[in-house]
Amino acid sequence: MNPLVAAAAVQAAPGIIDKSFSMMKLVFVTALTVGGGYFIYKKIKGNTKVTPGNNLNKLQISKTGLSYSDSEYGIMAQSLYLAMDGSGTDEDTIFAILRSMRNRDDLLMLIKAFGIRRYGIVTSLWFGSDLNLVGWLNEELGSKDKTKVREIFNSLNVPF
């Protein structure tokens, strides 16, 4: 390498490094501000999407009409979650579980057991949404599958 070029590069390096550091700092502060602002907005605004079952404590379920134990509803709810979480959706599992609901109280208890779960970019803390089972099904399924789910819900007198 030419010694004059090397000397010029050594002299220019501190200025280039300072400019690069300033640019990185600006990008980081901007990203932090936008991300933090979005996070604060979501926390203040909260989840305003209203779907059946959002108020899980007020669901009127007749315990005498239930076909399964509480732990079985919990297992089915977790199976539904695993069928929808991550990449891809296991529609066969979803429909097998939904079709196993024998009455309205069974389906309502399943919705209650599913609860409110984080949905979004790999159930992201920052960019996800809190949804119940109905919300998850609406997000995960295509229009034909939603029609099938709606038929199951309607047959059990539960809105979808």
Backbone as a printed PyTorch tensor [residue, N CA C, xyz], in Angstrom:
tensor([[[  0.8540,  -1.1720,   0.0000],
         [  0.0000,   0.0000,   0.0000],
         [  0.8970,   1.2310,   0.0000]],

        [[  0.4460,   2.2500,  -0.6570],
         [  1.1590,   3.5030,  -0.7350],
         [  1.1900,   4.1400,   0.6520]],

        [[  2.3580,   4.5340,   1.1420],
         [  2.4480,   5.1260,   2.4840],
         [  1.6460,   6.4170,   2.6210]],

        [[  1.5110,   7.1920,   1.5580],
         [  0.7270,   8.4320,   1.6350],
         [ -0.7590,   8.1270,   1.8030]],

        [[ -1.2450,   7.0980,   1.0950],
         [ -2.6490,   6.6980,   1.2070],
         [ -2.9130,   6.1620,   2.6080]],

        [[ -1.9750,   5.3680,   3.1260],
         [ -2.1270,   4.8120,   4.4700],
         [ -2.1540,   5.9230,   5.5090]],

        [[ -1.3000,   6.9030,   5.3630],
         [ -1.2570,   8.0190,   6.3130],
         [ -2.5520,   8.8220,   6.2470]],

        [[ -3.0820,   9.0390,   5.0560],
         [ -4.3370,   9.7840,   4.9020],
         [ -5.4880,   9.0130,   5.5320]],

        [[ -5.4840,   7.6920,   5.3700],
         [ -6.5470,   6.8650,   5.9460],
         [ -6.5020,   6.9110,   7.4640]],

        [[ -5.3050,   6.8680,   8.0320],
         [ -5.1580,   6.9170,   9.4900],
         [ -5.6440,   8.2610,  10.0140]],

        [[ -5.3510,   9.3480,   9.3050],
         [ -5.7900,  10.6700,   9.7410],
         [ -7.3040,  10.8270,   9.6090]],

        [[ -7.9080,  10.2310,   8.5980],
         [ -9.3480,  10.3800,   8.3620],
         [-10.1760,   9.4490,   9.2430]],

        [[ -9.5820,   8.3740,   9.7360],
         [-10.3230,   7.3590,  10.4920],
         [-11.0950,   7.9210,  11.6860]],

        [[-10.5040,   8.7670,  12.5320],
         [-11.2840,   9.2660,  13.6780],
         [-12.5480,  10.0180,  13.2590]],

        [[-12.4830,  10.7910,  12.2080],
         [-13.6590,  11.5210,  11.7330],
         [-14.7330,  10.5870,  11.2050]],

        [[-14.3100,   9.5650,  10.4780],
         [-15.2650,   8.5880,   9.9410],
         [-15.9100,   7.8030,  11.0720]],

        [[-15.1050,   7.4040,  12.0490],
         [-15.6300,   6.6540,  13.1920],
         [-16.6220,   7.5110,  13.9690]],

        [[-16.2970,   8.7990,  14.1750],
         [-17.2130,   9.6970,  14.8910],
         [-18.5340,   9.8390,  14.1450]],

        [[-18.4740,   9.9980,  12.8190],
         [-19.7020,  10.1280,  12.0290],
         [-20.5140,   8.8340,  12.0750]],

        [[-19.8440,   7.6900,  11.9880],
         [-20.5420,   6.4030,  12.0470],
         [-21.2090,   6.2180,  13.4010]],

        [[-20.4900,   6.5730,  14.4710],
         [-21.0510,   6.4460,  15.8150],
         [-22.2560,   7.3700,  15.9810]],

        [[-22.1600,   8.5910,  15.4700],
         [-23.2800,   9.5320,  15.5610],
         [-24.5000,   9.0070,  14.8160]],

        [[-24.2780,   8.4230,  13.6450],
         [-25.3860,   7.8870,  12.8580],
         [-26.0170,   6.6950,  13.5740]],

        [[-25.1910,   5.8060,  14.1400],
         [-25.7150,   4.6530,  14.8780],
         [-26.5110,   5.1120,  16.0970]],

        [[-26.0170,   6.1270,  16.7680],
         [-26.7050,   6.6600,  17.9430],
         [-28.0670,   7.2280,  17.5420]],

        [[-28.1190,   7.9500,  16.4280],
         [-29.3710,   8.5230,  15.9430],
         [-30.3790,   7.4240,  15.5940]],

        [[-29.9280,   6.3920,  14.9020],
         [-30.8080,   5.2800,  14.5360],
         [-31.3220,   4.5760,  15.7870]],

        [[-30.4510,   4.3350,  16.7580],
         [-30.8460,   3.6560,  17.9950],
         [-31.8600,   4.4870,  18.7740]],

        [[-31.6100,   5.7720,  18.9280],
         [-32.5260,   6.6420,  19.6780],
         [-33.8770,   6.7200,  18.9720]],

        [[-33.8690,   6.8120,  17.6460],
         [-35.1190,   6.8530,  16.8890],
         [-35.9050,   5.5570,  17.0690]],

        [[-35.2330,   4.4210,  16.9480],
         [-35.9060,   3.1250,  17.1170],
         [-36.4480,   2.9790,  18.5280]],

        [[-35.6780,   3.4020,  19.5140],
         [-36.1130,   3.3210,  20.9070],
         [-37.3210,   4.2190,  21.1510]],

        [[-37.3170,   5.4020,  20.5830],
         [-38.4280,   6.3350,  20.7530],
         [-39.7000,   5.8020,  20.1030]],

        [[-39.5890,   5.3380,  18.8730],
         [-40.7620,   4.8100,  18.1680],
         [-41.2840,   3.5610,  18.8700]],

        [[-40.3940,   2.6300,  19.1890],
         [-40.8050,   1.3970,  19.8650],
         [-41.3990,   1.6690,  21.2310]],

        [[-40.7660,   2.5430,  21.9940],
         [-41.2790,   2.8880,  23.3200],
         [-42.6090,   3.6060,  23.2390]],

        [[-42.7380,   4.4950,  22.2540],
         [-44.0070,   5.2020,  22.0680],
         [-45.1300,   4.2500,  21.7210]],

        [[-44.8340,   3.2860,  20.8600],
         [-45.8430,   2.2890,  20.4840],
         [-46.2390,   1.4570,  21.6980]],

        [[-45.2600,   1.0380,  22.4830],
         [-45.5330,   0.2290,  23.6740],
         [-46.4120,   1.0000,  24.6560]],

        [[-46.0970,   2.2510,  24.8990],
         [-46.8940,   3.0800,  25.8140],
         [-48.3030,   3.2670,  25.2680]],

        [[-48.4200,   3.5270,  23.9660],
         [-49.7300,   3.6860,  23.3340],
         [-50.5850,   2.4430,  23.5410]],

        [[-50.0070,   1.2550,  23.2960],
         [-50.7600,   0.0080,  23.4460],
         [-51.1790,  -0.2130,  24.8990]],

        [[-50.3160,   0.1310,  25.8380],
         [-50.6500,  -0.0600,  27.2480],
         [-51.7560,   0.8960,  27.6870]],

        [[-51.7170,   2.1340,  27.2090],
         [-52.7490,   3.1120,  27.5740],
         [-54.0640,   2.7630,  26.8920]],

        [[-53.9990,   2.4760,  25.6070],
         [-55.2000,   2.1740,  24.8350],
         [-55.8120,   0.8500,  25.2600]],

        [[-54.9590,  -0.1460,  25.4810],
         [-55.4420,  -1.4740,  25.8550],
         [-56.0580,  -2.1700,  24.6620]],

        [[-56.6160,  -3.3190,  24.9050],
         [-57.2560,  -4.0920,  23.8440],
         [-58.7220,  -3.7050,  23.7880]],

        [[-59.1160,  -3.0000,  22.7330],
         [-60.5000,  -2.5460,  22.6150],
         [-61.3220,  -3.4530,  21.7120]],

        [[-60.7020,  -4.4720,  21.1420],
         [-61.4320,  -5.3930,  20.2670],
         [-62.3700,  -6.2350,  21.1220]],

        [[-63.6500,  -6.1470,  20.8320],
         [-64.6460,  -6.8780,  21.6130],
         [-65.0520,  -8.1320,  20.8500]],

        [[-64.8650,  -9.2710,  21.4740],
         [-65.3020, -10.5380,  20.9060],
         [-66.0210, -11.3190,  21.9880]],

        [[-66.9030, -12.2330,  21.6020],
         [-67.5990, -13.0270,  22.6150],
         [-66.6010, -13.7440,  23.5110]],

        [[-66.8170, -13.6560,  24.7970],
         [-65.9500, -14.3530,  25.7340],
         [-64.8240, -13.5090,  26.2910]],

        [[-64.7170, -12.2060,  25.8960],
         [-63.6660, -11.3700,  26.4670],
         [-63.8490, -11.2100,  27.9670]],

        [[-65.0930, -11.1770,  28.4220],
         [-65.3560, -11.0700,  29.8520],
         [-65.6360, -12.4760,  30.3770]],

        [[-64.5660, -13.2320,  30.5410],
         [-64.6800, -14.6560,  30.8470],
         [-65.3380, -14.9360,  32.1870]],

        [[-65.1910, -14.0130,  33.1380],
         [-65.7660, -14.2420,  34.4680],
         [-67.2860, -14.1850,  34.4560]],

        [[-67.8690, -13.5270,  33.4540],
         [-69.3220, -13.3780,  33.4130],
         [-70.0070, -14.4200,  32.5290]],

        [[-69.2400, -15.3530,  31.9710],
         [-69.8590, -16.4060,  31.1700],
         [-70.7370, -17.2660,  32.0700]],

        [[-71.9760, -17.4470,  31.6700],
         [-72.9140, -18.2560,  32.4490],
         [-72.8330, -19.6950,  31.9450]],

        [[-72.2050, -20.5370,  32.7450],
         [-71.9990, -21.9350,  32.3700],
         [-72.6610, -22.8180,  33.4200]],

        [[-73.5110, -23.7150,  32.9600],
         [-74.1510, -24.6740,  33.8630],
         [-73.1960, -25.8450,  34.0740]],

        [[-72.6630, -25.9690,  35.2770],
         [-71.7000, -27.0380,  35.5700],
         [-72.3290, -28.4260,  35.4350]],

        [[-73.6450, -28.5120,  35.5970],
         [-74.2940, -29.8280,  35.4990],
         [-74.3710, -30.3140,  34.0550]],

        [[-74.2610, -29.3890,  33.0970],
         [-74.3580, -29.7740,  31.6920],
         [-73.0240, -30.0830,  31.0440]],

        [[-71.9410, -30.0570,  31.8130],
         [-70.6180, -30.2590,  31.2340],
         [-70.3320, -31.7340,  30.9780]],

        [[-69.6840, -31.9980,  29.8570],
         [-69.3700, -33.3720,  29.4560],
         [-67.9760, -33.8160,  29.8860]],

        [[-67.1350, -32.8740,  30.2940],
         [-65.7430, -33.1860,  30.6100],
         [-65.3590, -32.5680,  31.9510]],

        [[-64.2250, -32.9940,  32.4860],
         [-63.7080, -32.4150,  33.7320],
         [-62.9730, -31.1140,  33.4150]],

        [[-62.7370, -30.3050,  34.4500],
         [-62.0050, -29.0510,  34.2570],
         [-60.6330, -29.3010,  33.6400]],

        [[-59.9510, -30.3450,  34.0900],
         [-58.6180, -30.6210,  33.5490],
         [-58.6850, -31.0240,  32.0730]],

        [[-59.7490, -31.7120,  31.6740],
         [-59.8930, -32.0770,  30.2570],
         [-60.1160, -30.8380,  29.3930]],

        [[-60.9000, -29.8700,  29.9040],
         [-61.0660, -28.6120,  29.1620],
         [-59.7250, -27.8870,  29.0550]],

        [[-58.9430, -27.9240,  30.1260],
         [-57.6220, -27.3020,  30.1050],
         [-56.7050, -27.9430,  29.0790]],

        [[-56.7380, -29.2630,  29.0100],
         [-55.9110, -29.9830,  28.0310],
         [-56.3620, -29.6520,  26.6100]],

        [[-57.6760, -29.6120,  26.3810],
         [-58.1830, -29.2750,  25.0440],
         [-57.8210, -27.8380,  24.6740]],

        [[-57.9130, -26.9200,  25.6380],
         [-57.5580, -25.5240,  25.3770],
         [-56.0820, -25.4100,  25.0170]],

        [[-55.2250, -26.1140,  25.7420],
         [-53.7920, -26.0820,  25.4390],
         [-53.5130, -26.7180,  24.0780]],

        [[-54.2320, -27.7660,  23.7450],
         [-54.0710, -28.4060,  22.4300],
         [-54.4720, -27.4500,  21.3100]],

        [[-55.5450, -26.6840,  21.5220],
         [-55.9460, -25.6770,  20.5290],
         [-54.8630, -24.6180,  20.3810]],

        [[-54.3190, -24.1720,  21.5060],
         [-53.2520, -23.1690,  21.4790],
         [-52.0610, -23.6860,  20.6710]],

        [[-51.6350, -24.9080,  20.9530],
         [-50.4930, -25.4790,  20.2390],
         [-50.7990, -25.6900,  18.7600]],

        [[-52.0530, -25.9540,  18.4220],
         [-52.4480, -26.1350,  17.0230],
         [-52.3880, -24.8230,  16.2490]],

        [[-52.4640, -23.6980,  16.9580],
         [-52.4890, -22.3970,  16.2830],
         [-51.2200, -21.5840,  16.4850]],

        [[-50.4550, -21.8490,  17.5220],
         [-49.2740, -21.0470,  17.8400],
         [-48.1390, -21.3690,  16.8740]],

        [[-47.3220, -20.3720,  16.5790],
         [-46.1760, -20.5690,  15.6990],
         [-46.5900, -20.6130,  14.2410]],

        [[-45.7130, -21.1460,  13.4200],
         [-46.0070, -21.1640,  11.9840],
         [-46.9240, -22.3340,  11.6540]],

        [[-47.8610, -22.0840,  10.7870],
         [-48.8070, -23.1170,  10.3830],
         [-49.9210, -23.2960,  11.3910]],

        [[-51.0030, -23.8870,  10.9210],
         [-52.1700, -24.1370,  11.7660],
         [-52.6180, -25.5710,  11.5420]],

        [[-52.8590, -26.2820,  12.6280],
         [-53.3180, -27.6670,  12.5520],
         [-54.8460, -27.6760,  12.6090]],

        [[-55.4700, -27.5020,  11.4430],
         [-56.9280, -27.4300,  11.3660],
         [-57.5990, -28.7200,  11.8340]],

        [[-56.9740, -29.8600,  11.5700],
         [-57.5660, -31.1440,  11.9800],
         [-57.7610, -31.2030,  13.4920]],

        [[-56.7580, -30.7650,  14.2340],
         [-56.8650, -30.7450,  15.6990],
         [-57.9540, -29.7830,  16.1380]],

        [[-57.9820, -28.6020,  15.5240],
         [-58.9850, -27.5940,  15.8890],
         [-60.3910, -28.1620,  15.7040]],

        [[-60.6560, -28.7410,  14.5400],
         [-62.0100, -29.2420,  14.2710],
         [-62.3490, -30.4780,  15.0930]],

        [[-61.3720, -31.3180,  15.3620],
         [-61.6340, -32.4930,  16.2050],
         [-62.0750, -32.0570,  17.6000]],

        [[-61.4020, -31.0510,  18.1350],
         [-61.7590, -30.5740,  19.4770],
         [-63.1040, -29.8630,  19.4570]],

        [[-63.3140, -28.9730,  18.4900],
         [-64.5810, -28.2350,  18.4450],
         [-65.7650, -29.1760,  18.2270]],

        [[-65.5780, -30.1910,  17.4040],
         [-66.6770, -31.1430,  17.1610],
         [-66.9470, -32.0450,  18.3640]],

        [[-65.9980, -32.1180,  19.2870],
         [-66.2140, -32.9400,  20.4850],
         [-67.0480, -32.2140,  21.5420]],

        [[-67.3450, -30.9350,  21.3020],
         [-68.1970, -30.1860,  22.2280],
         [-69.6390, -30.6330,  22.0080]],

        [[-70.2720, -31.1300,  23.0530],
         [-71.5990, -31.7380,  22.9160],
         [-72.7480, -30.7620,  23.1300]],

        [[-72.4500, -29.6370,  23.8200],
         [-73.5170, -28.6720,  24.0920],
         [-72.9180, -27.2830,  24.3000]],

        [[-73.7870, -26.3120,  24.4770],
         [-73.3770, -24.9120,  24.6340],
         [-72.4160, -24.7400,  25.8030]],

        [[-72.7310, -25.3820,  26.9370],
         [-71.8870, -25.2340,  28.1210],
         [-70.4860, -25.8000,  27.8910]],

        [[-70.3890, -26.8820,  27.1220],
         [-69.0710, -27.4320,  26.7920],
         [-68.2300, -26.4010,  26.0420]],

        [[-68.8270, -25.7860,  25.0240],
         [-68.0870, -24.8140,  24.2200],
         [-67.7220, -23.5840,  25.0420]],

        [[-68.6530, -23.0960,  25.8540],
         [-68.3490, -21.9370,  26.6980],
         [-67.2380, -22.2580,  27.6960]],

        [[-67.2550, -23.4600,  28.2440],
         [-66.2080, -23.8580,  29.1850],
         [-64.8590, -23.9670,  28.4810]],

        [[-64.8500, -24.4310,  27.2350],
         [-63.6140, -24.4920,  26.4560],
         [-63.0770, -23.0820,  26.2070]],

        [[-63.9750, -22.1560,  25.8580],
         [-63.5730, -20.7560,  25.6450],
         [-62.9910, -20.1960,  26.9390]],

        [[-63.6360, -20.4880,  28.0540],
         [-63.1480, -20.0060,  29.3510],
         [-61.8000, -20.6350,  29.6970]],

        [[-61.6500, -21.9360,  29.4400],
         [-60.3850, -22.6200,  29.7310],
         [-59.2520, -22.0730,  28.8630]],

        [[-59.5620, -21.7090,  27.6260],
         [-58.5460, -21.1290,  26.7390],
         [-58.0900, -19.7830,  27.2930]],

        [[-59.0430, -19.0220,  27.8120],
         [-58.7080, -17.7310,  28.4080],
         [-58.3200, -16.6980,  27.3770]],

        [[-57.5430, -15.7320,  27.8200],
         [-57.0120, -14.6760,  26.9610],
         [-55.5250, -14.9550,  26.8140]],

        [[-55.0900, -15.1030,  25.5910],
         [-53.6820, -15.4150,  25.3390],
         [-53.1070, -14.4300,  24.3320]],

        [[-51.8070, -14.2290,  24.4430],
         [-51.0870, -13.3070,  23.5680],
         [-51.0220, -13.8870,  22.1610]],

        [[-51.4390, -13.0980,  21.1830],
         [-51.3810, -13.5110,  19.7850],
         [-50.5780, -12.4800,  19.0170]],

        [[-49.7340, -12.9120,  18.1350],
         [-49.0060, -11.9690,  17.3070],
         [-47.7240, -12.5640,  16.7990]],

        [[-46.7810, -11.6880,  16.5360],
         [-45.5050, -12.0920,  15.9730],
         [-44.8400, -13.0340,  16.9700]],

        [[-45.0690, -14.3200,  16.7840],
         [-44.6160, -15.3780,  17.6860],
         [-44.9830, -15.0110,  19.1260]],

        [[-46.2510, -14.6840,  19.3160],
         [-46.8180, -14.2700,  20.6100],
         [-45.9240, -13.2440,  21.2950]],

        [[-45.5870, -12.2340,  20.5290],
         [-44.6710, -11.1860,  20.9570],
         [-45.2270, -10.3460,  22.0940]],

        [[-44.3590, -10.0180,  23.0310],
         [-44.7210,  -9.1570,  24.1480],
         [-45.0680,  -7.7530,  23.6580]],

        [[-44.3420,  -7.2580,  22.6560],
         [-44.4980,  -5.8740,  22.2230],
         [-45.5730,  -5.6920,  21.1560]],

        [[-45.6530,  -6.5880,  20.2120],
         [-46.4980,  -6.3380,  19.0540],
         [-47.6920,  -7.2790,  18.9430]],

        [[-47.9360,  -8.0800,  19.9420],
         [-49.0530,  -9.0130,  19.9020],
         [-50.3320,  -8.3860,  20.4240]],

        [[-51.3970,  -9.1570,  20.3860],
         [-52.7000,  -8.7430,  20.9080],
         [-53.1890,  -9.8170,  21.8640]],

        [[-53.9430,  -9.4020,  22.8640],
         [-54.5490, -10.3460,  23.7900],
         [-55.9000, -10.7680,  23.2250]],

        [[-56.0340, -12.0540,  22.8830],
         [-57.2580, -12.5550,  22.2620],
         [-57.7570, -13.7990,  22.9840]],

        [[-59.0690, -13.9820,  22.9370],
         [-59.6530, -15.2210,  23.4520],
         [-59.6720, -16.2500,  22.3200]],

        [[-60.3040, -17.3930,  22.5620],
         [-60.3380, -18.4610,  21.5590],
         [-60.9820, -17.9970,  20.2540]],

        [[-62.0720, -17.2500,  20.3580],
         [-62.7530, -16.7560,  19.1520],
         [-61.8090, -15.8640,  18.3450]],

        [[-61.0760, -14.9930,  19.0170],
         [-60.1190, -14.1260,  18.3390],
         [-59.0100, -14.9100,  17.6580]],

        [[-58.4700, -15.9090,  18.3620],
         [-57.4260, -16.7510,  17.7760],
         [-57.9480, -17.4670,  16.5330]],

        [[-59.1480, -18.0330,  16.6140],
         [-59.7150, -18.7400,  15.4590],
         [-59.9090, -17.7910,  14.2850]],

        [[-60.3730, -16.5740,  14.5620],
         [-60.5580, -15.5840,  13.4990],
         [-59.2400, -15.1950,  12.8510]],

        [[-58.1690, -15.1340,  13.6230],
         [-56.8600, -14.7670,  13.0820],
         [-56.2120, -15.9160,  12.3130]],

        [[-56.4100, -17.1320,  12.7680],
         [-55.6850, -18.2810,  12.2280],
         [-56.3350, -18.9460,  11.0220]],

        [[-57.6480, -18.8970,  10.9380],
         [-58.3470, -19.6850,   9.9240],
         [-58.7230, -18.8660,   8.6980]],

        [[-58.7820, -19.5430,   7.5680],
         [-59.2510, -18.9330,   6.3320],
         [-60.7700, -18.8850,   6.3100]],

        [[-61.3330, -18.2700,   5.2850],
         [-62.7850, -18.0550,   5.2420],
         [-63.5820, -19.3660,   5.2230]],

        [[-63.1100, -20.3820,   4.5100],
         [-63.8410, -21.6600,   4.4730],
         [-63.8540, -22.3220,   5.8470]],

        [[-62.7090, -22.2950,   6.5190],
         [-62.6400, -22.8970,   7.8510],
         [-63.4390, -22.0850,   8.8730]],

        [[-63.4600, -20.7640,   8.7120],
         [-64.2800, -19.9370,   9.6110],
         [-65.7600, -20.2660,   9.4470]],

        [[-66.1670, -20.5550,   8.2200],
         [-67.5580, -20.9450,   7.9780],
         [-67.8840, -22.2350,   8.7190]],

        [[-66.9730, -23.1950,   8.6900],
         [-67.1720, -24.4520,   9.4230],
         [-67.2580, -24.2030,  10.9310]],

        [[-66.3670, -23.3420,  11.4340],
         [-66.3810, -23.0180,  12.8700],
         [-67.6920, -22.3270,  13.2290]],

        [[-68.1160, -21.3910,  12.3780],
         [-69.3740, -20.6770,  12.6300],
         [-70.5440, -21.6630,  12.7100]],

        [[-70.5510, -22.6680,  11.8370],
         [-71.6110, -23.6890,  11.8640],
         [-71.5910, -24.4730,  13.1770]],

        [[-70.4010, -24.8280,  13.6400],
         [-70.2890, -25.5500,  14.9150],
         [-70.7850, -24.6760,  16.0590]],

        [[-70.3290, -23.4210,  16.0940],
         [-70.7460, -22.4990,  17.1570],
         [-72.2610, -22.2870,  17.1120]],

        [[-72.8020, -22.0330,  15.9060],
         [-74.2460, -21.7960,  15.7710],
         [-75.0610, -23.0060,  16.2140]],

        [[-74.5800, -24.2110,  15.9100],
         [-75.3110, -25.4150,  16.3130],
         [-75.3740, -25.5550,  17.8350]],

        [[-74.4280, -24.9080,  18.5210],
         [-74.3970, -24.9460,  19.9870],
         [-74.9160, -23.6420,  20.5990]],

        [[-75.4830, -22.7810,  19.7440],
         [-76.0680, -21.5140,  20.1850],
         [-75.0460, -20.5830,  20.8530]],

        [[-73.8550, -20.5120,  20.2410],
         [-72.7990, -19.6100,  20.7130],
         [-72.3990, -18.7410,  19.5270]],

        [[-72.4060, -17.4010,  19.6830],
         [-72.0390, -16.5310,  18.5570],
         [-70.5600, -16.6590,  18.2060]],

        [[-70.2750, -16.5380,  16.9170],
         [-68.8820, -16.5590,  16.4430],
         [-68.6450, -15.3310,  15.5930]]])
